[in-house]
């Protein structure tokens, strides 16, 4: 069952992508740590500035809450709440403010009906299904020698890759909104803004790297499936 063992396609396609993803993850952690020591002159916490950004956009109903962990920050559209991690919520650092403003950017995207985020939400249910079932379906197809099941598993995995592809412009746009807001509202000065940009750029690369890993895995699955049919 070559789908689940190390093979030449894994070594050539997937492994390099995994290494790139590890480097991207290290980069975001180190960049955040660096700029977490740069304290904003304005002295407001990330949570306070998030509230300010939301109110300036008329999003008074969106709540700001704390969530445990480090860099576990996210916007939950169903609960209509931005959750800021322990390392971000009460911090006045340039890094934390950049991350918080990014999450506020997602809230604004939802409120304004930003097209890519609507597309991402439409793909999400199928992507969730694909992430859970793709490999089990492929495995069953291999065990039972049912090529249609293998193909179905690959299609399910393709939905996950599509979701990640659609997510990238959503994340880049949220970061762009964050920087524009922080600059136009004078929440950060030019020097501080530079640090926030570097943090958000490093974070964006993790999405690119994750998409690359999934895309290479999908390509591997397709090539292995074609090889089985030829044999």
C-alpha positions in Angstrom: 0.0 0.0 0.0 2.4 2.7 -1.3 0.1 5.6 -0.3 1.0 5.2 3.3 4.7 4.5 3.1 7.7 6.5 2.2 8.2 6.4 -1.5 10.1 8.3 -4.2 7.2 10.7 -4.7 7.1 11.4 -0.9 10.8 12.1 -0.8 10.8 14.3 -3.9 7.5 16.1 -3.4 6.2 16.0 0.2 9.3 16.0 2.3 10.8 19.2 0.8 7.4 20.9 1.4 7.4 19.7 5.0 10.8 21.2 5.5 9.7 24.5 4.1 6.6 24.4 6.4 8.9 23.7 9.4 11.1 26.7 8.5 8.0 28.9 8.1 6.7 27.9 11.5 10.1 28.6 13.1 10.2 32.0 11.3 6.8 33.1 12.6 7.6 32.0 16.2 11.0 33.8 16.2 9.6 36.9 14.5 6.8 37.1 17.0 9.2 36.6 19.9 11.4 39.4 18.6 8.7 42.0 18.2 6.9 40.9 21.4 9.7 42.9 23.2 8.9 46.1 21.2 6.3 47.9 23.3 3.9 50.3 21.5 4.3 53.9 22.6 0.6 54.4 22.7 0.5 51.9 25.6 -2.9 50.3 24.8 -3.3 46.5 24.9 -4.1 44.4 21.9 -7.5 43.7 23.3 -8.2 47.5 23.7 -7.1 48.3 20.2 -9.1 45.4 18.8 -12.2 46.8 20.5 -11.4 50.2 19.0 -11.0 48.9 15.5 -14.3 47.0 15.7 -16.1 50.0 17.0 -14.6 52.2 14.3 -16.1 49.8 11.8 -19.5 49.8 13.5 -19.0 46.2 14.7 -20.2 46.9 18.3 -21.8 43.4 18.6 -18.5 41.6 18.0 -17.0 40.5 21.3 -13.4 40.3 22.3 -12.4 37.4 24.6 -9.4 35.7 25.9 -8.4 32.2 24.9 -5.7 30.0 26.4 -2.5 29.2 24.6 0.0 31.1 22.5 -0.9 32.4 19.0 -4.2 30.6 19.2 -5.9 33.9 18.2 -8.9 33.6 15.8 -12.2 35.1 14.8 -15.3 32.9 15.3 -18.0 34.1 13.0 -20.6 31.8 14.4 -20.1 33.1 18.0 -19.4 36.6 16.6 -16.3 36.9 18.8 -12.6 37.5 18.4 -10.5 35.4 20.8 -7.1 36.6 21.6 -4.5 34.3 23.2 -2.9 34.7 26.6 0.3 36.0 24.9 -1.7 38.6 22.9 -4.7 39.8 24.8 -3.2 42.0 27.5 0.1 42.7 25.6 1.0 46.2 24.4 3.7 44.8 22.1 3.9 45.6 18.4 3.7 41.9 17.6 0.5 41.3 19.6 -1.2 44.4 18.2 -0.4 43.3 14.7 -1.9 39.8 15.3 -5.0 41.3 17.0 -5.6 43.8 14.2 -5.4 40.9 11.7 -8.2 39.1 13.5 -10.2 42.3 13.5 -9.6 42.3 9.8 -11.4 39.0 9.5 -14.4 40.4 11.4 -14.6 43.3 8.9 -14.3 40.8 6.0 -17.4 38.9 7.3 -19.3 42.1 8.0 -18.7 43.5 4.5 -19.3 40.3 2.6 -15.8 39.9 1.3 -16.2 37.5 -1.6 -13.2 35.2 -1.0 -14.3 34.6 2.6 -17.8 33.7 1.4 -16.2 31.2 -1.0 -14.1 29.8 1.8 -17.1 29.3 4.0 -18.9 27.5 1.1 -16.0 25.1 0.6 -15.4 24.6 4.4 -18.0 21.7 5.0 -16.6 19.7 2.1 -13.0 20.5 3.2 -13.8 19.3 6.7 -15.3 16.1 5.3 -12.2 15.6 3.1 -9.8 16.1 6.0 -11.6 13.3 8.0 -12.4 10.8 5.3 -9.9 11.2 2.4 -7.2 8.8 3.7 -9.6 6.2 5.2 -11.5 6.1 1.9 -8.3 5.7 0.0 -7.1 3.0 2.4 -10.4 1.0 2.0 -10.1 1.4 -1.8 -6.6 0.0 -1.7 -7.5 -2.9 0.6 -10.5 -3.9 -1.5 -8.8 -3.0 -4.8 -11.6 -0.6 -5.6 -10.1 2.1 -7.8 -13.3 4.3 -7.7 -12.9 4.5 -3.9 -9.3 5.6 -4.3 -10.4 8.2 -6.8 -13.2 9.4 -4.4 -10.6 9.8 -1.6 -8.4 11.8 -3.9 -11.3 14.1 -4.8 -12.1 14.5 -1.1 -8.5 15.5 -0.4 -8.7 18.0 -3.3 -11.4 19.8 -1.5 -9.0 20.4 1.4 -6.4 21.7 -1.0 -9.0 24.0 -2.6 -10.0 25.3 0.9 -6.3 26.1 1.7 -5.9 27.9 -1.7 -8.9 30.0 -1.0 -7.8 30.7 2.5 -4.5 32.4 1.4 -6.1 35.5 -0.2 -8.4 35.8 2.8 -5.4 35.8 5.2 -3.3 38.2 3.1 -6.3 40.6 2.8 -6.9 40.5 6.6 -3.2 41.4 7.1 -3.4 44.2 4.6 -6.5 45.6 6.3 -4.7 45.4 9.7 -1.7 47.4 8.5 -3.9 50.0 6.8 -6.0 50.4 9.9 -3.1 50.6 12.3 -1.5 53.3 10.1 -4.6 55.4 9.3 -5.7 55.4 12.9 -2.2 56.2 14.2 -2.3 53.1 16.5 1.3 52.4 15.6 4.0 54.8 14.3 6.1 54.0 11.2 8.8 52.1 13.1 6.3 50.1 15.1 4.3 49.4 11.9 7.4 47.9 10.3 7.6 45.3 13.1 3.9 44.5 12.8 4.3 44.0 9.0 7.1 41.5 9.6 5.1 39.5 12.1 2.1 39.3 9.8 4.3 38.5 6.7 5.9 35.6 8.6 2.5 34.4 9.7 1.2 34.5 6.1 4.1 32.3 4.9 2.8 29.5 7.2 -0.4 29.4 5.2 1.5 29.3 2.0 3.7 26.5 3.3 0.8 24.5 4.6 -0.9 24.8 1.2 2.3 23.7 -0.5 2.4 20.6 1.7 -1.1 19.6 0.9 -0.7 20.3 -2.8 2.4 18.1 -3.0 0.6 15.4 -1.1 -2.3 15.6 -3.6 0.1 15.4 -6.5 1.8 12.4 -4.9 -1.6 10.6 -4.5 -2.5 11.3 -8.1 0.8 10.0 -9.4 0.6 6.9 -7.2 -2.9 6.2 -8.3 -2.0 6.5 -12.0 1.0 4.2 -11.4 -1.4 1.6 -9.8 -3.7 1.7 -12.8 -0.8 1.2 -15.2 0.4 -1.8 -13.2 
